[in-house]
Amino acid sequence: MDYFHLSGPLHLTYVNWDYAYHRKSVAASLVQGVYVLEKDRQERRKGPDSLAFPWWTFFHFQLLHTLVDDVDNSIFGAIYEFKLPPAMCHDALHRSPRYVIAFRGTITNADTVSRDVELDLKYLKNGLHQCSRSQIAVEAVRNMVASVGGNGSNIWLAGHSLGSGMALLAGKAMAKNGIFIESFLFNPPFASAPIERIKSKKTKHRLRIASSVITAGLAIAMNSDKKSSFCDSFATLSAWIPCLFVNPSDYICSEYVGYFEHRRKMEEIGAGSIEKLATQNSLGSLMMSAFGKESEPLHLIPSAILTVNYTPTKSFKEAHGIHQWWKPDLHLESKLHKY
């Protein structure tokens, strides 16, 4: 196990909170801290034997609370508080968070795999909001915002994989109330066919156009008060701009690349009105609505800063892993997509 896996980005001797790479690295490390907290629990490591502490103490955070699933008793989240030593320089701290709420993704160990996979499937079916774990997560974020006060500007959300879904759900819930929390979503799942994995650009473009036309057509045909409320909700969310971190070799999240790029292309060819309707609906949610099961597609968001890691990877595990996001010398491209 190399030093990245033990205690994160040791090459960061200090954090410049104005620097996007530093902010991303800290957020990813705090998410990894949640993974290690749960692994400590499973392997009964406590006190000096715990491997989790370096993941937050390295950046001067303290662990306030852990979030525990009420079904399998696993630790799926953590709330951290930033505690900078008085002797340290306070320059460039205006963008530092006071609190960070982080969520882990799926762990394939026997203790957690059943519950985690169950929630993965709920995510794909747009049913994550109905599970108790997500309700615990959203309530924790609401309580933290209420206790701190203000507009949530001193709170961060962070998550990886399934944990990104938890953070996305909580972030959306707060944004609908006008509270826009800075969010770092690593390898967030995109619940649709992985069209982005197709090598032919022409084929991808044609499939996306066809999908947009069908989706927009179904949305119009099935228009209802509930569907109109989805549209209003989507517009309300446009002022919230989470940071998404995806790897094109990770089929779980790579579709976000095509999702945002296709919106731009549709506007360029004069089909922006079709895409405006298609981008806030999914075929899956529309089909569920046809059977009377209304569900707002969680993975669809109006605005984001999308960062794509084009650094070559050796395996899917590496492309989907949280560890890539604090490594130095990555080939990253970031773009703001505003609805």
Buried (B, 14 or more C-beta within 10 A) or exposed (E): EEEBEEBBBEEBEEBBBEEBBBBBBBBBBBBBBBBBBBBBBBEEBEEEEBBBBBBBBBBBBEBEBBBBBEEBEBBBBBBBBBEBEEEEEEEBBEBBBBBBBBBBBBBEEEBBBEBBEEBBEBBBBBBBBEBEBBEBBBEBBBEBBEEBEEEBBBBBBBBBBBBBBBBBBBBBBBBEEEBBBBBBBBBBBBBBBBBBBBEEEEEBBEBBBEBBBEBBBBBEEBEEEEBEEBBEBBEBBEEBBBBBBBBBBBBBBBBBBBBBBBBEBBEEEEBBEBBBBBBBBBBBBBEBBEEEEBBBBBBBBBBBBBBBBEBEBEEEEBBBBBBBBBBEEBEBEEEEBEB
